[in-house]
């Protein structure tokens, strides 16, 4: 049997990469590690699972701990999308331009370190965007109520959405641009309750994806190299409140509240209970104790 030519081998590898974002990233993507420099992107099991969720769901909302590499994973998925699909338009939105630029920078690092046969010509390449010769592009912008309004988008990524002040207005604007089949990924650590990220998450959990979002909770424990000693160090380095926000995926212990998050959590765990009866046509009259009619 004749040996395969280099051209045939490259063709087979290209097809494998085009079919599987996971294969592409694990075999050919390099990432910038904070202490080790450029290293291969070896995906952890929870990252591979999240990547599959990206591909299987039109809307994803991810509640995550810090330093899990989810932004890097999203950058890799974005690169795979624009590299192997024509005319895809990806928009990265964050609280400011520097934050959104960070994700595009990760795309640059991966793209620049690909083997030549995997690369396409970049018609435009700068700190905020990459546009390839196949018509696909990724662009970073700061959040505003009009971000992406006039564009037809294939994928929108809102990074650290819980910290974006005008996120509801922003999402309302972006939804219109996604109406022709575009996808949305919203990711963040928690930042208190009542904001767009928290309300969207709660609605998605309560309705069973009635609002079309697939939820993904990624606390610090999902990382195979983390243990309780690591978590304890976060309390020492960040303080108890910020560490809870950054590591535990707990809305009630994050953000700034008048009453301390620890006190709220204590009362929630100690005293909160389900009512014994829910009355009224809409079930909004709740009874915890039957009244004693012998008393005035």
C-alpha positions, -999 to +999 in steps of 0.1 A: +000+000+000+015+034-010+023+058+017+002+089+019+016+121+005+021+151+026-007+168+006-031+140+016-021+141+052-026+178+054-060+175+037-071+148+062-059+170+091-077+200+077-110+181+075-106+168+111-101+204+123-131+217+103-153+190+118-142+193+154-134+225+173-120+204+201-096+185+178-085+218+163-078+235+196-060+206+213-037+198+184-030+232+168-038+261+191-012+278+213-022+300+243-003+326+264+001+311+299+008+338+326+039+320+339+049+294+313+046+316+281+032+300+250+019+265+256-004+241+237-041+244+246-047+212+264-084+212+272-097+200+306-128+178+305-151+207+317-137+229+289-144+202+263-180+198+277-185+236+275-171+237+240-197+211+230-224+232+246-213+262+225-219+241+194-252+225+205-270+256+218-279+290+202-279+308+235-255+301+264-252+318+298-222+308+319-219+315+356-182+310+362-153+311+387-122+331+379-092+317+361-109+287+345-098+296+310-134+301+297-125+334+280-096+316+263-119+287+253-144+312+239-116+328+219-106+294+205-142+287+195-144+321+178-112+314+158-125+280+148-158+296+136-142+323+115-114+300+101-136+272+089-169+290+080-174+317+054-189+351+061-193+347+099-194+380+119-185+378+156-189+406+180-172+407+214-187+431+239-175+440+274-176+467+300-149+486+282-127+483+251-097+470+269-117+441+284-132+431+251-099+436+233-084+409+256-104+382+240-095+393+205-058+393+216-062+356+226-076+350+191-045+367+176-021+346+196-038+313+185-040+325+148-004+337+146+009+304+159-011+281+136+008+261+109+009+279+076-015+254+059-042+261+084-040+299+081-061+321+058-049+355+046-059+382+070-073+412+051-075+432+083-057+426+115-053+450+145-058+451+182-096+452+180-104+430+150-094+403+126-110+399+091-101+369+070-101+364+033-132+341+035-153+371+046-154+361+083-143+384+111-142+390+148-144+425+164-142+439+199-162+469+211-171+485+244-207+481+256-233+507+247-270+506+239-262+506+202-233+481+200-238+459+170-272+474+162-266+479+124-248+446+119-260+411+110-241+390+136-234+353+136-222+352+172-223+377+201-201+373+232-208+394+262-178+391+286-183+398+324-219+407+317-227+411+354-205+442+354-220+459+323-243+487+334-265+489+304-266+452+297-304+450+293-305+477+267-275+462+250-290+427+248-323+441+235-304+458+207-283+427+199-312+403+199-325+420+168-292+414+149-293+377+160-328+372+147-317+356+115-300+326+133-271+342+152-259+328+184-252+344+218-228+336+246-231+355+279-204+348+305-196+363+339-186+359+375-216+370+397-219+406+408-248+407+433-285+403+424-310+422+403-287+430+373-293+417+338-269+387+342-286+376+374-321+380+361-313+362+329-297+333+348-326+330+372-352+331+345-333+304+324-330+281+355-366+285+365-382+282+331-361+253+318-346+273+289-380+290+283-359+322+276-338+300+252-307+301+273-287+270+282-272+275+317-238+264+327-224+268+362-187+264+366-175+269+402-138+266+412-141+229+420-145+219+383-108+227+377-089+194+383-058+213+396-077+232+423-082+220+459-094+234+492-059+248+499-061+269+467-096+281+477-084+291+512-056+312+496-082+331+476-098+342+509-064+354+521-054+372+489-088+387+479-108+389+511-138+367+520-164+387+500-144+391+468-132+355+469-168+343+472-177+364+442-147+353+421-147+316+431-180+302+443-206+313+417-229+325+444-250+356+437-260+362+473-224+365+485-212+387+457-216+424+449-221+452+474-251+449+498-262+470+528-264+438+549-233+416+547-235+386+523-225+363+551-256+375+572-279+371+542-266+336+535-270+327+572-306+338+574-313+322+540-300+288+552-315+290+587-349+306+585-361+306+549-388+280+543-416+272+518-451+286+526-476+260+537-501+273+512-502+295+481-536+312+474-552+335+449-558+331+412-521+337+405-507+320+436-491+352+449-507+351+483-485+330+505-493+317+539-467+304+564-490+301+594-528+297+597-542+328+616-555+324+651-591+338+649-595+338+687-571+368+689-578+404+679 
